[in-house]
Amino acid sequence: MSETAANSVTLRFLAAPTDVGHSGSVDAGTVLEWVDKAAYAAAVGWAKSYCVTAYVGNIHFADPVNSGDMVEVEATIVYTGRSSMHIRTVVSSGDPRGGTPTMRSQCLVIFVAVGEDGKPIPVTPFEPATPEDIEQRDQALARVKVREEIVAAMKAQDYTDAGTAERVVLRFMAAPADVNWGGKVHGGIVMKWIDEAAYVCASRYCGNDTVAVFSGGVRFYRPLLIGHVVEVEARLVYTGTKGMHIAVHVRSGDPKGREMALTTYCLTVMVARDDAGNSVPVPPWIPVTEEDKRLHAHARELLEIRGRAPGNRLPNHLLAAKSATTSTQPAASVALGGH
């Protein structure tokens, strides 16, 4: 680990053969685990106290990380609230023999500083000093409203047995090896479980190998304890041309009881691949029940919200649909719609 500035930490290591997953390269869940660890190091270094993961923003997995790559995960605090730290993370990797590392993914992670009683405590405000710092701060602020819209939209949804889409549930116990520095389950481990459940759900639906290309709105509601029973439910809610949108809920509870509390929720997009590793179209999922239709509309709403975030845009299949709709409108309507 190296510190590049008071508000920044960089982890450097070699991607090991044990990091390789079902995709043949390092799985998205492992990358998310690295992101969480680097962001935690930056948060603790700034707050000088224990910190917990609160939210992981949109992360696109542009290119794979391969076994033997030299990996760099840079985590930089770009904005602080009263007790929260918004941390920009960038994952890069390349040949350890030399050359410039290639950026593989980036996202914004929010950590909250907590005291010994587990309640949030104030952190030192971060004051941007350079034009780049100010730009990163402004981008983080611009995403606050988008994040709030996403959280509200996700919280408003109910998932029951009335749905007919592909659905899988993984169940196991949280092991001592999953522990973080605060004695709870590491947030990165939870995100790895999310990736595994999404993979099983998507692969069963399309009958092909699949890989994550996007995760978004990873919201941590409460800590998950070692020794608790864990339930990771993944359900298909929407299909694009090649992407399968999988809603994942993580619940946990004391094995001596029957109550399971929601700990984490997110939406992951998986893409099907052929034997050569190329992305291939997937069968369109047609919603049947009222719940199917509501969750299908919910997934499209999230795409629209995310499309308004700085640097984001709508997926190609929705852009094409919008273009087709616009082209069939009367000329006056098109002119009004442009304002």
Legacy VTK file of the C-alpha trace (Angstrom):
# vtk DataFile Version 3.0
C-alpha trace
ASCII
DATASET POLYDATA
POINTS 339 float
0.000 0.000 0.000
1.184 3.534 -0.709
-0.176 6.975 0.150
-0.094 9.408 -2.765
-1.719 12.287 -0.851
-3.350 12.895 2.517
-6.726 11.988 1.008
-5.574 9.112 -1.226
-4.408 5.508 -0.815
-3.205 3.103 -3.508
-3.082 -0.682 -3.097
-0.680 -2.589 -5.368
-0.478 -6.360 -5.721
-0.370 -9.203 -8.248
-3.620 -10.844 -9.279
-3.214 -14.443 -8.149
-4.453 -17.642 -9.843
-6.824 -18.064 -6.879
-8.481 -14.749 -7.840
-9.660 -16.200 -11.169
-13.312 -17.216 -11.210
-15.843 -18.838 -13.503
-15.243 -16.259 -16.245
-11.599 -17.295 -16.781
-10.417 -13.904 -15.531
-10.861 -12.146 -12.188
-14.570 -12.007 -11.416
-16.409 -8.740 -10.793
-17.053 -9.786 -7.197
-13.321 -9.988 -6.475
-12.740 -6.577 -8.088
-15.496 -5.152 -5.863
-13.799 -6.707 -2.850
-10.547 -4.927 -3.786
-12.442 -1.657 -4.268
-14.019 -1.951 -0.837
-10.668 -2.645 0.859
-8.922 0.308 -0.797
-11.809 2.657 -0.004
-11.831 1.419 3.593
-8.104 2.184 3.925
-8.659 5.718 2.615
-11.681 6.261 4.873
-9.988 5.028 8.046
-6.860 7.037 7.267
-8.970 10.185 6.972
-11.420 9.603 9.824
-8.918 8.022 12.252
-11.715 5.688 13.358
-13.506 2.539 12.272
-15.643 3.033 9.139
-18.431 1.054 7.474
-19.488 0.763 3.839
-22.763 2.599 3.230
-23.116 2.675 -0.546
-21.302 1.629 -3.712
-22.255 3.606 -6.805
-22.391 2.574 -10.429
-19.395 0.525 -11.494
-18.775 -0.583 -15.087
-16.393 -3.466 -15.680
-14.765 -2.279 -18.902
-12.003 -4.872 -19.328
-11.034 -7.983 -17.367
-8.177 -8.288 -14.910
-6.139 -11.428 -15.591
-4.098 -13.684 -13.361
-0.537 -12.370 -13.090
-1.520 -8.738 -13.735
-0.042 -6.019 -11.573
-3.121 -4.419 -10.036
-3.467 -0.876 -8.706
-6.536 0.223 -6.786
-6.465 3.944 -6.067
-8.973 5.319 -3.560
-9.294 9.095 -3.206
-11.594 11.056 -0.921
-13.332 13.670 -3.062
-16.090 14.907 -0.751
-17.096 14.664 2.908
-20.402 15.119 4.677
-20.828 15.319 8.416
-19.802 11.692 8.992
-19.560 10.355 5.440
-16.662 10.174 2.998
-17.240 9.931 -0.762
-14.330 7.994 -2.226
-13.484 7.704 -5.914
-11.860 4.358 -6.676
-10.028 3.436 -9.868
-8.884 -0.114 -10.663
-6.035 -0.472 -13.169
-3.916 -3.436 -14.177
-1.197 -4.397 -16.620
1.893 -6.456 -17.310
4.166 -6.466 -14.225
7.204 -6.391 -16.541
6.422 -2.815 -17.480
4.135 -0.569 -19.464
1.288 1.714 -18.529
-1.534 0.075 -16.542
-4.970 0.068 -18.195
-7.977 1.391 -16.299
-10.429 -1.493 -15.772
-13.197 0.102 -13.711
-14.033 3.038 -11.470
-16.800 3.978 -9.072
-17.743 6.097 -6.083
-17.915 4.428 -2.661
-19.408 6.029 0.454
-18.080 5.128 3.902
-19.372 6.371 7.241
-17.172 6.880 10.302
-18.569 5.288 13.476
-17.595 5.383 17.128
-17.283 2.556 19.626
-21.063 2.554 20.083
-21.535 1.984 16.338
-23.124 5.399 15.792
-21.872 7.893 13.156
-19.270 10.417 14.285
-18.111 13.646 12.577
-15.137 13.607 10.214
-12.714 16.360 9.273
-14.103 18.231 6.230
-12.193 17.718 2.984
-11.299 21.003 1.289
-10.414 20.636 -2.422
-7.181 22.442 -3.224
-6.612 21.902 -6.955
-8.819 22.282 -10.049
-8.916 18.470 -10.317
-10.013 18.192 -6.666
-12.777 20.723 -7.276
-13.956 18.892 -10.403
-14.078 15.560 -8.557
-15.939 17.193 -5.650
-18.488 18.733 -8.006
-19.055 15.405 -9.764
-19.634 13.713 -6.408
-22.149 16.411 -5.440
-23.923 16.088 -8.798
-24.372 12.365 -8.144
-25.973 12.900 -4.729
-29.422 13.674 -6.174
-29.165 10.782 -8.642
-28.182 8.431 -5.819
-31.109 9.607 -3.690
-33.494 8.968 -6.596
-32.065 5.475 -7.119
-32.286 4.604 -3.412
-35.888 5.857 -3.213
-36.916 3.939 -6.346
-35.315 0.711 -5.111
-36.770 1.040 -1.616
-40.296 1.433 -3.025
-40.315 -2.024 -4.623
-41.738 -5.248 -3.185
-40.467 -8.672 -4.217
-42.841 -11.568 -3.509
-43.500 -15.082 -4.747
-45.921 -13.639 -7.327
-43.055 -13.076 -9.767
-42.456 -15.606 -12.549
-38.931 -14.629 -13.645
-35.780 -16.712 -13.167
-34.863 -16.713 -9.477
-32.172 -18.379 -7.365
-31.422 -18.328 -3.646
-28.009 -19.192 -2.193
-27.921 -20.066 1.534
-24.917 -20.563 3.808
-23.384 -19.368 7.068
-21.089 -16.360 7.352
-17.690 -17.852 8.216
-14.905 -16.441 10.429
-12.802 -15.984 7.272
-15.353 -13.384 6.078
-14.648 -11.040 9.006
-13.632 -7.390 8.629
-11.645 -5.192 11.016
-14.743 -4.431 13.052
-15.723 -8.042 13.640
-18.543 -8.018 11.071
-18.678 -9.480 7.545
-16.511 -7.493 5.126
-18.542 -5.385 2.673
-16.376 -6.630 -0.186
-17.240 -10.241 0.693
-20.952 -9.383 0.533
-20.459 -7.895 -2.947
-18.654 -11.069 -4.001
-21.677 -13.123 -2.895
-23.918 -10.786 -4.897
-21.849 -11.395 -8.027
-21.984 -15.176 -7.539
-25.764 -15.240 -7.122
-26.279 -12.969 -10.152
-24.042 -15.269 -12.196
-26.086 -18.362 -11.325
-29.403 -16.608 -12.033
-28.304 -15.137 -15.375
-26.581 -18.319 -16.581
-29.634 -20.433 -15.790
-31.876 -18.021 -17.668
-29.881 -17.812 -20.901
-28.108 -21.186 -20.862
-24.727 -19.549 -21.488
-21.727 -18.504 -19.479
-22.242 -14.958 -18.190
-20.126 -12.140 -16.784
-20.977 -8.956 -14.876
-20.567 -5.703 -16.807
-22.217 -3.368 -14.294
-23.272 -3.153 -10.663
-25.174 -0.226 -9.231
-26.944 1.076 -6.183
-25.264 -1.307 -3.727
-26.911 -0.163 -0.499
-25.775 -1.507 2.878
-28.621 -1.264 5.396
-27.126 -3.016 8.441
-24.078 -5.097 9.367
-23.988 -8.818 8.697
-22.633 -10.857 11.605
-20.226 -13.793 11.579
-22.078 -17.042 12.324
-25.388 -15.784 10.941
-27.323 -17.578 8.241
-27.028 -15.709 4.936
-29.570 -15.751 2.123
-28.631 -14.207 -1.235
-31.635 -13.985 -3.573
-31.096 -13.056 -7.226
-34.019 -12.422 -9.576
-34.194 -11.425 -13.232
-36.196 -8.215 -13.644
-35.332 -6.982 -17.133
-33.507 -7.897 -20.351
-31.939 -5.640 -22.932
-30.377 -6.816 -26.186
-27.532 -8.647 -24.450
-27.808 -7.639 -20.800
-29.781 -9.349 -18.054
-30.681 -7.087 -15.131
-30.574 -9.038 -11.893
-31.943 -7.651 -8.614
-30.074 -9.111 -5.646
-31.171 -9.026 -1.993
-28.908 -10.170 0.833
-30.610 -11.129 4.101
-29.207 -12.583 7.301
-30.297 -13.751 10.717
-29.418 -15.713 13.822
-29.499 -19.451 13.053
-31.369 -20.036 16.335
-34.322 -18.019 15.023
-36.346 -17.607 11.852
-36.156 -13.837 11.333
-34.098 -12.689 8.314
-33.274 -8.974 8.005
-32.352 -7.218 4.762
-28.684 -6.204 4.863
-27.815 -5.301 1.260
-29.563 -4.699 -2.059
-28.325 -3.903 -5.555
-28.902 -4.366 -9.270
-26.320 -6.168 -11.405
-26.206 -6.419 -15.197
-24.886 -9.686 -16.618
-23.982 -10.353 -20.264
-24.039 -13.761 -21.959
-20.896 -15.005 -23.726
-20.157 -17.711 -26.263
-17.252 -20.178 -26.088
-14.934 -17.570 -27.632
-15.794 -15.028 -24.927
-17.873 -12.771 -27.217
-21.111 -11.248 -25.933
-24.230 -12.736 -27.515
-27.925 -11.761 -27.560
-30.197 -13.177 -24.862
-33.855 -14.245 -25.130
-36.096 -11.314 -24.225
-37.909 -11.783 -20.935
-41.634 -11.046 -21.175
-43.262 -10.042 -17.865
-46.412 -12.023 -17.040
-47.808 -11.070 -13.627
-48.480 -7.610 -12.273
-45.360 -7.920 -10.129
-43.309 -8.900 -13.193
-44.555 -5.819 -15.045
-43.924 -3.501 -12.082
-40.329 -4.721 -11.586
-39.701 -4.588 -15.341
-40.826 -0.928 -15.336
-38.726 -0.328 -12.211
-35.574 -1.569 -13.967
-36.221 0.773 -16.893
-36.803 3.645 -14.467
-33.389 2.981 -12.877
-31.780 3.076 -16.329
-33.407 6.448 -16.967
-32.233 7.821 -13.606
-28.662 6.590 -14.072
-28.614 8.071 -17.555
-28.860 11.526 -15.950
-25.694 11.094 -13.873
-22.548 12.959 -15.049
-20.748 10.964 -17.729
-23.574 8.419 -18.111
-26.051 7.819 -20.906
-28.926 5.487 -21.728
-28.115 1.991 -23.040
-28.155 1.608 -26.833
-31.421 -0.337 -26.936
-33.256 2.427 -25.033
-31.649 5.150 -27.125
-32.850 3.334 -30.248
-36.349 3.018 -28.782
-36.437 6.732 -27.913
-35.216 7.629 -31.393
-37.878 5.471 -32.999
-40.603 7.024 -30.838
-39.406 10.546 -31.599
-39.254 9.924 -35.346
-42.927 8.878 -35.419
-44.157 12.015 -33.625
-45.583 15.031 -35.519
-43.049 17.705 -36.362
-44.516 20.186 -33.844
-44.245 17.634 -31.069
-40.617 16.939 -31.920
-39.803 20.636 -31.754
-41.471 21.009 -28.363
-39.704 17.908 -27.061
-36.326 19.421 -27.847
-36.710 22.204 -25.304
LINES 1 340
339 0 1 2 3 4 5 6 7 8 9 10 11 12 13 14 15 16 17 18 19 20 21 22 23 24 25 26 27 28 29 30 31 32 33 34 35 36 37 38 39 40 41 42 43 44 45 46 47 48 49 50 51 52 53 54 55 56 57 58 59 60 61 62 63 64 65 66 67 68 69 70 71 72 73 74 75 76 77 78 79 80 81 82 83 84 85 86 87 88 89 90 91 92 93 94 95 96 97 98 99 100 101 102 103 104 105 106 107 108 109 110 111 112 113 114 115 116 117 118 119 120 121 122 123 124 125 126 127 128 129 130 131 132 133 134 135 136 137 138 139 140 141 142 143 144 145 146 147 148 149 150 151 152 153 154 155 156 157 158 159 160 161 162 163 164 165 166 167 168 169 170 171 172 173 174 175 176 177 178 179 180 181 182 183 184 185 186 187 188 189 190 191 192 193 194 195 196 197 198 199 200 201 202 203 204 205 206 207 208 209 210 211 212 213 214 215 216 217 218 219 220 221 222 223 224 225 226 227 228 229 230 231 232 233 234 235 236 237 238 239 240 241 242 243 244 245 246 247 248 249 250 251 252 253 254 255 256 257 258 259 260 261 262 263 264 265 266 267 268 269 270 271 272 273 274 275 276 277 278 279 280 281 282 283 284 285 286 287 288 289 290 291 292 293 294 295 296 297 298 299 300 301 302 303 304 305 306 307 308 309 310 311 312 313 314 315 316 317 318 319 320 321 322 323 324 325 326 327 328 329 330 331 332 333 334 335 336 337 338
